Amino acid sequence: MVTENLLFLTGKLAEKSLHKVLAEVQNNPKIPPFKYRVQQIGVSVAALMTPDLIARRLKETGDADKVIVPGLCLGDISPLAVQYGVPVERGPEDLKDLPQYFGQTGVTPDLSRYRVQIFAEIVDAPFLSVAGIVNKAQQYRAQGANVIDLGCLPAVPFLHLKEAVQALKTLEFQVSVDSLNTDDLLTAGHAGADYLLSLTEKTLWISDEVASIPILIPAKPHSLASLYRAIEACLQTGKPFIADAILDPIHFGLTNSIVRYQKLRKKYPDIQIMMGIGNLTELTDADTTGINALLFGMISELDINAVLATSVSPHAVNAITEADIARRMMYASKNDDRLPRGYSSGLLGLHDRRPFSYSVAEINEIASMVKDPSFRIQVSETGLHIYNRDGLHVATDPYTLYPKLKLDDDASHAFYLGVELARAQIAWQLKKRYVQDQALEWGVNSLPQPVTAKTAHREASIKARKEMAKKT
């Protein structure tokens, strides 16, 4: 096995910690052997490092096979690879994440595959225009939906149902229509709907008149016998179908309904099964990330093939995206015969698995090395740590810290510290990872920030630090 020679570039404050972490990584038997050298290039913090500065201060890389620059280093690093003639990569933004960078937790999980199909229901379709239905369908498809379900409402006319189905089919959507009205189902089937929800043994005749695949449910609530009869009828004719035993809300039969799914799968190990998950995500006042994780764990164990998901309640606004993440996690976990841990942080909204990457002792050591007036903020189990050359202060409430900080009349700097301390306090309260100059991560609930916005924020932070340094 070829041993790589790696050159790590760092700033003054991180140099000692980097040596310590690299030594630990190098001694880890799970990580392929490598040699390394650390070069401190004369900046205090990694965020002040730029490709241009590196190009000026690092004249040669010696016998290095690869150069690793800090993850916080801004700008295009590709010219550096040309200059040095070896690959140049960004490492993690926090050096404490180097073990993961080296693959201590294994190869990056493949989350490109899944088995469960997501039917995303537009529950208010009769009240929307065709254009409105198409717009919502495009949103759901972007969130991971495979099939767009048009929900029909009892006693509410859906006069443009045919046009809605045809418009979606023109745009190459797979379409299902959910109704207990036989006229709606026939209209949808003749318009080209791919699936019809929800047929029973009494309305199964509709599937003989259209090409749509029926989604079967019991004719009577909780009646598996009724569902079995509809399934047997389809098996005898060879007609494709999907069966749904109906998932009930909590305290209205949830546990019994899960048992029904287990019985259905045991009796028919090879059929396609659907589970409607909105009765839990919509009708439970709890974060849907955890609900979806648990549901898709059961869905994976039961080999359920499709879910009907909704995104109606404000607290379930990301339920379809969460379902997409959950199905991929569970597919990978099941294939690897592993617990569903370490695959994705998308369903970790409120907390992090490793919130505090630095101990109090490590923060104290770093703080003792600071010789400039720029404030650094870190979070440990004990609270918020803010320090510069004038000292280190620790508290759990930013208001407690304010009187201790010697701030000038620079409003922008005061605003910056206020924002960062507020983030740090939230991170400490919720046990989340905090990294100065970065927004907190909320899993799937984090609104994606354009790269330009992230870069602008970080550059503003760097500019503030440089201005403070000039005042020394």
C-alpha positions in Angstrom: 0.0 0.0 0.0 1.4 3.4 -1.0 1.8 5.8 1.9 0.7 9.4 1.1 2.8 12.4 2.1 0.4 15.1 3.1 1.1 18.8 3.8 -1.4 20.6 6.1 -1.5 24.4 6.1 -2.7 26.1 9.2 -2.8 29.3 11.2 -1.0 30.1 14.4 -3.8 29.3 16.8 -4.7 25.9 15.3 -1.2 24.6 14.8 -0.8 22.8 18.1 -4.3 21.3 18.0 -3.8 20.2 14.4 -0.6 18.3 15.4 -2.5 16.6 18.2 -5.5 15.6 16.1 -3.3 14.3 13.2 -1.3 12.2 15.6 -4.5 10.6 16.9 -5.7 10.0 13.4 -2.4 8.6 12.3 -2.5 6.0 15.1 -6.1 4.9 14.2 -5.8 1.4 12.7 -9.0 1.9 10.7 -7.4 4.7 8.6 -4.9 3.9 5.9 -1.3 4.9 6.8 -0.1 8.3 5.8 2.8 10.7 6.6 2.2 14.4 7.2 3.8 17.7 7.8 2.2 20.8 9.2 3.2 24.3 8.0 2.0 27.4 9.7 2.0 30.2 7.2 1.8 33.3 9.4 -1.9 34.1 9.9 -3.6 33.9 13.3 -6.8 32.0 12.1 -7.6 29.8 9.2 -10.4 32.1 8.1 -7.8 34.7 7.1 -6.1 32.4 4.8 -6.7 32.9 1.0 -5.3 31.2 -2.0 -3.4 34.3 -3.0 -1.8 34.6 0.5 -0.8 30.9 0.3 0.7 31.3 -3.1 2.9 34.2 -1.8 4.0 32.6 1.4 4.3 28.9 0.4 7.1 28.7 -2.2 7.4 24.9 -2.4 5.7 21.8 -1.0 8.7 19.5 -0.7 7.9 15.8 -1.1 4.2 16.3 -0.4 1.8 14.3 -2.6 -1.1 16.5 -1.6 -1.7 19.8 0.1 -4.6 20.2 2.5 -5.8 23.8 3.2 -8.3 24.7 5.9 -11.9 24.3 5.0 -12.5 28.0 5.9 -10.0 29.1 3.3 -12.0 31.2 0.8 -11.5 31.5 -3.0 -10.5 29.3 -5.9 -7.7 26.9 -4.9 -7.3 25.3 -8.3 -4.4 27.7 -9.3 -2.5 26.4 -6.3 -2.5 22.8 -7.7 -1.1 24.2 -10.9 1.6 26.2 -9.1 2.7 23.3 -6.9 2.1 20.4 -9.3 0.2 18.3 -6.7 -3.4 18.1 -5.7 -4.7 20.8 -3.4 -7.8 20.1 -1.3 -9.9 21.7 1.3 -10.1 19.9 4.6 -13.0 20.1 7.1 -14.0 23.5 8.4 -13.3 22.3 11.9 -10.0 20.4 12.4 -11.7 18.2 14.9 -13.6 16.7 12.0 -10.3 15.4 10.4 -11.1 11.8 11.5 -14.2 11.8 9.4 -12.3 13.5 6.5 -9.9 10.6 6.6 -12.7 8.1 6.5 -12.7 6.9 10.1 -16.5 6.3 9.8 -16.1 4.5 6.5 -16.6 5.5 2.9 -19.0 8.3 2.3 -22.5 6.7 2.4 -24.2 6.2 -1.0 -27.6 7.8 -0.6 -28.4 7.8 -4.3 -30.5 4.7 -4.0 -33.9 4.0 -2.5 -36.8 1.5 -2.9 -39.8 3.4 -1.5 -41.8 5.5 -4.0 -43.2 8.7 -2.6 -46.7 9.7 -3.6 -47.1 13.4 -2.6 -50.7 14.4 -2.2 -52.0 17.8 -3.2 -54.9 17.8 -0.7 -56.5 21.0 -1.8 -56.3 20.2 -5.6 -60.1 21.0 -6.3 -59.5 24.5 -5.0 -56.4 25.2 -7.1 -56.2 26.2 -10.8 -54.5 23.9 -13.2 -51.5 26.2 -13.1 -51.6 26.1 -9.3 -51.6 22.3 -9.3 -48.7 22.2 -11.7 -46.7 24.7 -9.6 -47.2 22.6 -6.4 -46.4 19.4 -8.2 -43.1 20.9 -9.4 -42.3 21.8 -5.8 -43.1 18.3 -4.6 -41.0 16.7 -7.3 -38.1 18.9 -6.3 -38.5 17.7 -2.8 -38.3 14.0 -3.9 -41.8 13.0 -4.9 -42.1 10.3 -7.5 -45.9 10.5 -8.0 -48.2 13.5 -7.6 -51.4 12.6 -6.0 -54.5 14.8 -6.6 -56.7 14.6 -3.5 -60.4 14.9 -4.1 -62.7 16.1 -1.4 -66.1 14.8 -0.4 -69.0 16.8 -1.9 -66.5 19.3 -3.5 -66.7 19.3 -7.3 -63.4 18.9 -9.2 -64.5 20.2 -12.5 -61.0 20.5 -13.9 -59.8 17.1 -12.8 -59.3 15.9 -16.4 -57.4 19.0 -17.4 -55.2 18.8 -14.3 -54.2 15.2 -14.9 -53.5 15.9 -18.6 -51.4 18.9 -17.8 -49.3 16.9 -15.3 -48.9 14.0 -17.8 -47.8 16.5 -20.5 -45.0 17.5 -18.1 -44.0 13.9 -17.6 -45.3 13.6 -14.0 -46.6 10.3 -12.7 -50.1 11.0 -11.4 -52.5 9.4 -9.0 -55.9 10.5 -8.0 -57.5 9.8 -4.6 -61.2 9.8 -4.4 -64.1 7.7 -3.0 -66.3 9.0 -5.9 -66.4 6.5 -8.8 -67.0 9.3 -11.3 -63.8 11.1 -10.3 -61.9 7.8 -10.5 -63.2 7.0 -14.0 -62.5 10.6 -15.2 -59.0 10.4 -13.9 -58.4 7.0 -15.3 -59.6 8.0 -18.8 -57.5 11.1 -18.6 -54.3 9.1 -18.1 -53.8 8.8 -14.4 -51.2 6.2 -13.5 -52.7 5.2 -10.2 -56.2 5.4 -8.6 -56.7 5.6 -4.8 -58.6 4.2 -3.1 -60.4 1.2 -4.6 -62.1 -1.5 -2.5 -63.5 -4.9 -3.4 -66.8 -3.1 -4.2 -65.2 -0.5 -6.6 -62.6 -2.8 -8.1 -64.6 -2.9 -11.3 -63.3 0.5 -12.2 -59.8 -1.0 -12.8 -61.4 -3.1 -15.6 -62.4 0.1 -17.5 -59.1 2.0 -17.2 -55.4 1.3 -17.4 -54.6 2.9 -14.1 -53.0 0.8 -11.4 -55.4 0.5 -8.4 -54.4 1.2 -4.8 -56.5 -1.2 -2.7 -57.9 -0.5 0.7 -60.4 -2.4 3.0 -64.1 -1.9 2.2 -64.7 -1.6 5.9 -62.3 0.1 8.3 -59.7 -2.3 9.8 -61.1 -5.2 7.7 -58.1 -7.2 6.5 -60.5 -9.9 5.1 -62.0 -7.3 2.8 -58.6 -6.2 1.6 -57.5 -9.8 1.1 -60.5 -10.4 -1.2 -59.6 -7.4 -3.3 -56.0 -8.6 -3.5 -57.0 -12.1 -4.5 -59.3 -10.7 -7.3 -56.3 -8.8 -8.7 -54.0 -11.8 -8.4 -56.4 -14.0 -10.3 -56.7 -11.5 -13.2 -53.0 -10.6 -13.2 -53.8 -6.9 -12.8 -51.0 -4.9 -11.2 -52.0 -3.3 -7.8 -50.8 -1.8 -4.6 -52.4 -2.7 -1.2 -52.8 -0.3 1.7 -53.9 -1.5 5.1 -54.4 2.1 6.3 -52.2 3.6 9.1 -54.3 5.1 11.8 -53.5 8.1 14.1 -52.2 7.8 17.6 -55.0 6.7 20.1 -57.2 5.8 17.2 -55.7 2.5 16.4 -52.0 3.2 15.5 -50.5 0.1 17.0 -53.2 -2.2 15.6 -52.7 -0.7 12.2 -49.0 -1.5 12.3 -49.9 -5.0 13.2 -52.2 -5.1 10.1 -49.3 -4.1 7.9 -47.2 -6.9 9.4 -49.9 -9.5 8.8 -50.4 -8.2 5.2 -46.7 -8.5 4.4 -46.5 -12.0 6.0 -49.5 -13.3 4.0 -48.4 -11.7 0.8 -44.6 -11.5 0.8 -44.3 -10.5 -2.8 -47.0 -7.9 -3.4 -46.6 -4.1 -3.6 -47.8 -2.3 -0.4 -48.4 1.4 0.4 -48.6 3.2 3.7 -50.2 6.6 4.1 -48.0 8.4 6.6 -49.9 11.7 6.9 -52.0 10.4 9.7 -48.9 10.6 11.9 -46.9 13.5 10.5 -49.9 15.8 10.2 -51.9 14.7 13.2 -49.2 14.7 15.9 -47.8 17.9 17.4 -44.2 16.7 17.2 -41.3 17.4 14.9 -41.8 15.4 11.7 -38.1 14.5 11.3 -38.2 12.0 14.1 -41.6 10.7 13.1 -40.4 10.1 9.6 -37.2 8.4 10.8 -39.2 5.9 12.9 -41.9 5.4 10.2 -39.4 4.7 7.5 -37.5 2.3 9.8 -40.7 0.2 10.1 -41.4 0.7 6.4 -37.9 -0.7 5.6 -38.4 -3.7 7.9 -41.8 -4.5 6.4 -40.5 -4.0 2.8 -43.2 -1.5 2.1 -42.9 -0.2 -1.4 -44.7 3.2 -1.4 -45.9 5.9 0.9 -48.6 8.6 0.6 -47.1 11.7 2.1 -48.7 15.1 2.8 -47.4 18.5 3.6 -50.3 20.6 4.9 -49.7 21.6 8.5 -47.1 24.3 9.0 -45.1 22.0 11.2 -45.1 19.4 8.4 -43.9 21.8 5.8 -40.8 19.7 5.0 -42.4 16.2 5.4 -41.8 15.2 1.8 -38.2 16.1 1.8 -37.8 14.3 5.2 -39.4 11.2 3.7 -36.9 11.4 0.8 -34.0 11.5 3.2 -35.4 8.8 5.5 -36.0 6.3 2.6 -32.5 6.7 1.4 -31.0 6.4 4.9 -33.0 3.3 5.6 -32.2 1.7 2.3 -28.5 2.2 2.8 -28.6 1.1 6.4 -30.5 -2.1 5.6 -28.2 -2.9 2.7 -25.2 -2.4 5.0 -26.8 -4.4 7.8 -26.1 -1.5 10.1 -27.9 0.8 12.5 -29.2 3.9 10.7 -26.4 6.1 12.2 -23.8 8.1 10.4 -25.6 8.2 7.1 -27.0 11.7 7.1 -27.6 14.6 9.4 -30.7 15.7 7.4 -33.1 14.4 10.2 -31.1 15.9 13.0 -32.9 19.2 13.3 -32.5 20.3 16.9 -29.5 18.5 18.1 -26.1 17.3 16.9 -24.4 14.0 17.6 -21.1 15.8 18.4 -22.1 19.3 19.5 -19.0 20.3 21.5 -15.8 19.6 19.6 -13.5 21.4 22.0 -13.1 20.8 25.7 -12.8 23.7 28.2 -9.1 22.9 28.6 -8.5 23.1 24.9 -10.4 26.4 24.6 -8.4 27.8 27.5 -5.1 26.8 25.8 -6.1 28.4 22.5 -7.3 31.6 24.3 -3.9 31.9 26.1 -2.2 32.1 22.7 -4.3 35.0 21.4 -2.3 38.3 21.1 -4.7 40.5 19.1 -8.0 42.3 19.9 -10.3 40.2 17.7 -12.8 38.3 19.6 -13.1 34.5 19.2 -16.2 32.7 20.3 -16.4 29.0 21.1 -19.0 26.8 22.9 -18.3 23.9 25.3 -20.5 21.9 27.6 -20.1 24.7 30.3 -21.3 27.6 28.1 -20.1 30.3 25.8 -16.4 31.3 25.7 -15.4 34.6 24.2 -11.8 35.8 24.3 -9.1 38.0 22.9 -5.8 39.3 24.1 -7.5 41.1 27.0 -8.9 37.9 28.5 -11.4 35.0 28.4 -14.9 35.2 29.7 -17.4 32.4 30.1 -21.2 32.5 30.6 -24.4 31.0 29.4 -26.2 34.3 28.8 -24.7 36.9 26.4 -26.1 39.7 28.6 -23.8 38.5 31.3 -20.9 38.8 29.0 -21.7 42.3 27.6 -20.3 44.3 30.6 -17.1 42.4 30.5 -16.3 43.1 26.9 -14.4 46.3 26.1 -16.2 47.3 22.9 -15.5 50.5 21.0 -18.2 52.6 19.2 -18.1 50.4 16.0 -21.7 49.6 15.5 -21.0 46.9 12.8 -18.6 45.1 15.2 -21.1 45.2 18.0 -23.8 43.9 15.7 -21.5 41.1 14.5 -20.7 40.0 18.1 -24.4 40.2 19.0 -25.4 37.9 16.2 -22.6 35.4 16.9 -23.2 35.3 20.6 -26.9 34.7 20.0 -26.1 31.8 17.7 -23.6 30.5 20.3 -26.3 30.6 23.0 -28.8 28.7 20.9 -26.2 26.1 20.1 -25.3 25.7 23.8 -29.0 25.4 24.8 -29.8 22.9 22.1 -26.5 21.0 22.2 -25.7 21.9 18.6 -22.4 22.5 16.9 -21.3 26.1 16.8 -18.6 27.4 14.5 -17.9 31.1 14.5 -18.9 32.9 11.2 -21.2 30.1 10.2 -25.0 29.7 10.4 -26.3 26.9 12.6 -27.3 23.7 10.8 -30.9 22.6 11.2 -30.8 19.5 9.1 -33.4 19.4 6.4 -35.0 22.5 7.9 -32.0 24.7 7.1 -33.0 26.9 4.2 -30.3 26.5 1.5 -28.1 29.6 1.5 -26.6 30.5 -1.9 -22.9 30.1 -2.0 -22.6 33.8 -2.7 -24.5 34.7 0.5 -22.3 32.4 2.6 -19.2 33.8 1.0 -20.3 37.4 1.6 -21.1 36.7 5.2 -17.7 35.1 5.8 -15.8 37.8 3.9 -17.6 40.4 6.1 -16.5 38.6 9.2 -12.9 38.4 7.9 -12.9 42.1 7.0 -14.1 42.9 10.6 -11.3 40.9 12.1 -8.7 42.5 9.8 -10.0 46.0 10.8 -9.7 45.0 14.5 -6.2 43.8 13.9 -5.2 47.1 12.4 -6.1 48.8 15.7 -3.4 46.9 17.6 
